[in-house]
Amino acid sequence: MDEHADRATVTPLVIPEIVRLPGEIDIANADQVRTGLCAAAQPGVAVVIADMTATQFCDSCGVRSLLVAHDAADRAGAELRLVIPSAAVTRM
């Protein structure tokens, strides 16, 4: 009988990188949002959380920044997760 058979499999704890986004994301700050999210998706990071709890407005430039950040996270082997409580931002 295998002496290791009774050992439980241990999954390492994943500590996400959290990036808090501003109240409004538009052409004026979309590049900063993109840069911050892409920088968080470093090798070794499994999850990047875009904390949009304060975000009440996000235009198409902001959406583009999120898409670019998603691609950067994917290339780094990470997930980009969005926290969006605002119904208006969720619709966008």
Order of alpha helices (4+ residues) and beta strands (2+ residues): beta-beta-alpha-beta-beta-alpha-beta-alpha
